[in-house]
Amino acid sequence: MKRLPIAIALLALTCTTGAFAQDDVDKVNGAIDVKNGERAGNLSTVNGGVRIAASGSAAKVTTVNGGVRLGEQARAASVQTVNGGINLDEGAQVKEGVETVNGGIRLGKSADVGGRAETVNGRIALEAAHIGGGIQTVGGDIEVGADSRVEGGILVKKPSGWSWGTQRKPRIVIGPHATVQGTLEFEREVELFVSDSATIGAVKGATVQKFSGNQP
């Protein structure tokens, strides 16, 4: 009999924990919102964005014609968009990679991406943030802001016959006290600016232009 209250307490705790979990969501012509502190499964929408509020979490997030925003300390397993940007607010985390076609990627202070950040034609900007699997783009600018860290190098790919961004040189900036580990490889002509206090790996296909101060 003495064990019964413990069993009831454990059951109540299980039910309470499960109440915060959400099922997968798959929508057309609509946005998806995960509220503060809520947990969600896979999220997918067409013609709508996805917003995960502060301290919320989700598994795989995919959108077409919509952006994705992770609030402060929010988490997701992976994020992919077509025709939309990806924004990670302060302290947000993506365990795997972030990928967008025709949209930018922004990482706020202390944001973390465990895998690769990849765009076709969109700016990638880090503010004292971390990317663990490298950066890849075709036509987008890249700014590895002050105190940011990138592992896995940077690759700017040669455009295919139909790729956007073929008429301009991507602008690559490695800011003060930033670190890029691995090779910085450029298959097309770019403008590469590196702070005199930054640390980078080997450079292939571009000439480094050094600068002092906050911006070139």
LINVEN-V677861 format. One record per residue. N is the residue number from 1. RES is the residue in three letters. OMEGA is omega in whole degrees, -180 to 180 (999 if undefined). D_CENTER is the distance of its C-alpha to the mean C-alpha in Angstrom with 2 decimals. Layout:
n->[N & N]
res->[RES & RES]
omega->[OMEGA & OMEGA]
d_center->[D_CENTER & D_CENTER]
This chain:
n->[1 & 2 & 3 & 4 & 5 & 6 & 7 & 8 & 9 & 10 & 11 & 12 & 13 & 14 & 15 & 16 & 17 & 18 & 19 & 20 & 21 & 22 & 23 & 24 & 25 & 26 & 27 & 28 & 29 & 30 & 31 & 32 & 33 & 34 & 35 & 36 & 37 & 38 & 39 & 40 & 41 & 42 & 43 & 44 & 45 & 46 & 47 & 48 & 49 & 50 & 51 & 52 & 53 & 54 & 55 & 56 & 57 & 58 & 59 & 60 & 61 & 62 & 63 & 64 & 65 & 66 & 67 & 68 & 69 & 70 & 71 & 72 & 73 & 74 & 75 & 76 & 77 & 78 & 79 & 80 & 81 & 82 & 83 & 84 & 85 & 86 & 87 & 88 & 89 & 90 & 91 & 92 & 93 & 94 & 95 & 96 & 97 & 98 & 99 & 100 & 101 & 102 & 103 & 104 & 105 & 106 & 107 & 108 & 109 & 110 & 111 & 112 & 113 & 114 & 115 & 116 & 117 & 118 & 119 & 120 & 121 & 122 & 123 & 124 & 125 & 126 & 127 & 128 & 129 & 130 & 131 & 132 & 133 & 134 & 135 & 136 & 137 & 138 & 139 & 140 & 141 & 142 & 143 & 144 & 145 & 146 & 147 & 148 & 149 & 150 & 151 & 152 & 153 & 154 & 155 & 156 & 157 & 158 & 159 & 160 & 161 & 162 & 163 & 164 & 165 & 166 & 167 & 168 & 169 & 170 & 171 & 172 & 173 & 174 & 175 & 176 & 177 & 178 & 179 & 180 & 181 & 182 & 183 & 184 & 185 & 186 & 187 & 188 & 189 & 190 & 191 & 192 & 193 & 194 & 195 & 196 & 197 & 198 & 199 & 200 & 201 & 202 & 203 & 204 & 205 & 206 & 207 & 208 & 209 & 210 & 211 & 212 & 213 & 214 & 215 & 216]
res->[MET & LYS & ARG & LEU & PRO & ILE & ALA & ILE & ALA & LEU & LEU & ALA & LEU & THR & CYS & THR & THR & GLY & ALA & PHE & ALA & GLN & ASP & ASP & VAL & ASP & LYS & VAL & ASN & GLY & ALA & ILE & ASP & VAL & LYS & ASN & GLY & GLU & ARG & ALA & GLY & ASN & LEU & SER & THR & VAL & ASN & GLY & GLY & VAL & ARG & ILE & ALA & ALA & SER & GLY & SER & ALA & ALA & LYS & VAL & THR & THR & VAL & ASN & GLY & GLY & VAL & ARG & LEU & GLY & GLU & GLN & ALA & ARG & ALA & ALA & SER & VAL & GLN & THR & VAL & ASN & GLY & GLY & ILE & ASN & LEU & ASP & GLU & GLY & ALA & GLN & VAL & LYS & GLU & GLY & VAL & GLU & THR & VAL & ASN & GLY & GLY & ILE & ARG & LEU & GLY & LYS & SER & ALA & ASP & VAL & GLY & GLY & ARG & ALA & GLU & THR & VAL & ASN & GLY & ARG & ILE & ALA & LEU & GLU & ALA & ALA & HIS & ILE & GLY & GLY & GLY & ILE & GLN & THR & VAL & GLY & GLY & ASP & ILE & GLU & VAL & GLY & ALA & ASP & SER & ARG & VAL & GLU & GLY & GLY & ILE & LEU & VAL & LYS & LYS & PRO & SER & GLY & TRP & SER & TRP & GLY & THR & GLN & ARG & LYS & PRO & ARG & ILE & VAL & ILE & GLY & PRO & HIS & ALA & THR & VAL & GLN & GLY & THR & LEU & GLU & PHE & GLU & ARG & GLU & VAL & GLU & LEU & PHE & VAL & SER & ASP & SER & ALA & THR & ILE & GLY & ALA & VAL & LYS & GLY & ALA & THR & VAL & GLN & LYS & PHE & SER & GLY & ASN & GLN & PRO]
omega->[-179 & -179 & -175 & 179 & 178 & 179 & 179 & 180 & 179 & 178 & 179 & 179 & 178 & -179 & -180 & 179 & -179 & -178 & -179 & -178 & 178 & 176 & 173 & 179 & 180 & -173 & 171 & -179 & 177 & 178 & 176 & 179 & 173 & -173 & -179 & 173 & -179 & 177 & -179 & 175 & 177 & -179 & -179 & 178 & 174 & -177 & 177 & 180 & 177 & 176 & 175 & -174 & -174 & 177 & 174 & -180 & 177 & 175 & -179 & -180 & 178 & 176 & 168 & -177 & 177 & 180 & 178 & 176 & 173 & 179 & -178 & 178 & 177 & -176 & 173 & 177 & 178 & -179 & 177 & 176 & 168 & -176 & 177 & 180 & 178 & 180 & 175 & 179 & -174 & 176 & 179 & -175 & 170 & -173 & -179 & -174 & 172 & -174 & 177 & 172 & 179 & 177 & -177 & 177 & 178 & 177 & 178 & -176 & 177 & 174 & -173 & 173 & -176 & -179 & -175 & 170 & -171 & 172 & 168 & -176 & 179 & -178 & 175 & -176 & 179 & 175 & -178 & -175 & -175 & 172 & -174 & -174 & 177 & 180 & 178 & 176 & 173 & -175 & -175 & 171 & 178 & 173 & 174 & -171 & -177 & 176 & 176 & -180 & 179 & 173 & -180 & 173 & 179 & 176 & 171 & -172 & 174 & -179 & 170 & -175 & -176 & -173 & 174 & 172 & -176 & -173 & -178 & 178 & 172 & 180 & -177 & -179 & 174 & -168 & -177 & 176 & 175 & 179 & 172 & 178 & -177 & -175 & 170 & -173 & -176 & -180 & 177 & -178 & 179 & 168 & -175 & 179 & -177 & 178 & 179 & 176 & 179 & 177 & -179 & 176 & -180 & -180 & 177 & 172 & 179 & 177 & -179 & 171 & -177 & 174 & 174 & -176 & -176 & -176 & 177 & 999]
d_center->[52.74 & 50.96 & 47.93 & 47.53 & 45.88 & 43.30 & 42.54 & 42.28 & 39.91 & 37.64 & 37.70 & 36.88 & 33.91 & 32.60 & 33.08 & 31.45 & 28.31 & 28.15 & 28.51 & 24.97 & 23.57 & 22.86 & 23.39 & 21.17 & 20.93 & 21.41 & 22.30 & 23.47 & 23.79 & 22.27 & 19.37 & 18.27 & 18.18 & 17.78 & 19.81 & 19.68 & 19.92 & 20.23 & 19.08 & 18.41 & 18.45 & 16.87 & 16.10 & 16.87 & 18.16 & 19.63 & 20.30 & 18.45 & 15.24 & 13.78 & 13.72 & 13.51 & 15.58 & 15.91 & 16.28 & 15.95 & 14.46 & 14.16 & 14.15 & 12.84 & 11.61 & 12.72 & 14.04 & 16.33 & 17.21 & 15.00 & 11.81 & 9.65 & 9.63 & 9.39 & 12.28 & 13.34 & 13.30 & 12.05 & 10.84 & 10.00 & 10.82 & 8.58 & 7.30 & 9.18 & 10.84 & 13.87 & 15.02 & 12.43 & 9.57 & 6.31 & 6.85 & 6.36 & 9.95 & 11.84 & 11.65 & 9.10 & 8.12 & 6.69 & 9.64 & 9.10 & 6.72 & 4.44 & 7.29 & 9.20 & 12.84 & 14.32 & 11.58 & 9.38 & 5.86 & 6.62 & 6.16 & 9.58 & 12.17 & 11.83 & 8.25 & 7.51 & 5.64 & 8.94 & 8.79 & 8.06 & 5.71 & 8.36 & 10.13 & 13.84 & 14.71 & 12.21 & 11.51 & 8.66 & 9.42 & 9.19 & 11.77 & 13.18 & 9.90 & 9.42 & 7.95 & 10.56 & 10.84 & 11.04 & 9.99 & 11.81 & 13.05 & 16.48 & 17.17 & 14.37 & 14.78 & 12.79 & 13.27 & 12.75 & 14.28 & 17.05 & 16.80 & 13.34 & 13.31 & 12.06 & 13.80 & 14.60 & 15.39 & 14.57 & 15.98 & 16.97 & 18.82 & 22.11 & 22.12 & 23.97 & 26.88 & 25.04 & 21.65 & 20.80 & 20.71 & 23.69 & 25.84 & 23.98 & 22.78 & 19.11 & 19.01 & 17.33 & 17.63 & 17.41 & 18.36 & 20.88 & 20.70 & 17.36 & 17.33 & 16.25 & 17.81 & 18.88 & 20.10 & 19.01 & 20.37 & 21.10 & 22.86 & 23.54 & 24.76 & 22.37 & 22.96 & 21.76 & 22.19 & 22.00 & 23.08 & 26.26 & 24.76 & 21.64 & 21.73 & 20.71 & 21.81 & 24.02 & 23.62 & 24.73 & 25.55 & 25.19 & 27.15 & 25.70 & 26.70 & 26.89 & 26.66 & 27.44 & 26.37 & 23.07 & 22.62 & 24.43]
